[in-house]
Amino acid sequence: MSSEGHTTGPACSLSHGLNCSLPGHSAHAAAAVAALLAATTCCTVLGNAVVVAAVVTFRQLQTRTNAFTLSLAVADLLVGLLVMPFSATRSLYGCWFFGPTFCKVHTCMDFLFTTSSIFHLCAIAFDRHVAICDPLRYGARVSRRTVTLLVALCWLVALLYVVPIMLGWNLVGIEEEVARSSCPGNCELYLNTAFALTSAACGYYAPMVGMVVAYARVYSVARAQSRRVRAEANRGHGAGECQHACNNNTDFRFSSDERAGGKQKARTSLRREHNATKTLGIIMGVFLVLWLPYYASSIASAFSVSGAIDPVAWDAFFWMGYSNSAINPVLYACFNRSFRAAFRLLLSRRAFKASARRLDLSES
């Protein structure tokens, strides 16, 4: 996703038959940048393809939470396939070789997939909040129908989000400035002040506040749960209780005639929920950090009166955002045992056996 606000005027040059603003890289710098962008693109495509394959292949990963994870991985995969290669060419050559129509299509896909990602993270935050803070009603509140509806909304709302760009509303009031400051062969997105503020507020800052508040509450409750479980384990009682609540009204209770195996199963389930929450919380945090420079600069540029933010800085900011799509699979592998086991199996022949679908990934 790229954005330009107020600019001081174009420095257009003829290149490859197009009138473009050349990047001015030296040969060695261009080679290094090309290698970095190619590696980021390849990691994005391969990593997210493995995440999709893992969820589709292994039944243990086919949970309601991972329905959001799967859809998020699809969005990241599409960023790697349909957005990054063309953005990399533009970054390297300073020219857009694919025509004005595909320029607009590319910009819309860029906004669609990256905005969809943050809406998926909002859905994941809701899922984790219910799972940890209201576990006894999780099945009712996060039903299959609810998950399907939320995933559909993540895509539909993001699709509606790009309609103003398709209609050119982002250029209202700045048409003359865009004509003065752009080169004919470039493919740049210009945002007027109203659109830049609305885009940043609705597409980043409001979701960010909501997710941070939700995860702060989840973290508080999860810590309380863990302390109670540890205290119970230290007492060594054959029966006990593990209580937690967002509103002090949700209990896990084990009666004195329950078998120890049932209690251990509940503790294992609780640990899995906490592990999933930690992993997804880290993913959310990394997303917000990597996209913050772009959105902060977008607002700063909209109010700028002294000139544009340096084009190289813009490139760096939106590639930081793109890199998030490559980092997510690495985070799954580092912080989630089940995904790590699934990735390992997919890279071996065991994943293609008939029994692989039902493997216990926690023991693989």
Secondary structure by P-SEA (a helix, b strand, c coil): ccccccccccccccccccccccccccaaaaaaaaaaaaaaaaaaaaaaaaaaaaaacccccccaaaaaaaaaaaaaaaaacccaaaaaaaaacccccccaaaaaaaaaaaaaaaaaaaaaaaaaaaaaaaaccccccccccccaaaaaaaaaaaaaaaaaaacccccccccccaaaaaaaccccccbbbbbcaaaaaaaaaaacaaaaaaaaaaaaaaaaaaaaaaaaaaaaaaacccbbbbbbcccccccccccccccaaaaaaaaaaaaaaaaaaaaaaaaaaaaaaaaaaaaaaaaaaaacccccccaaaaaaaaaaaaacccaaaaaaaaccaaaaaaaaaaaccccccccccccccccc
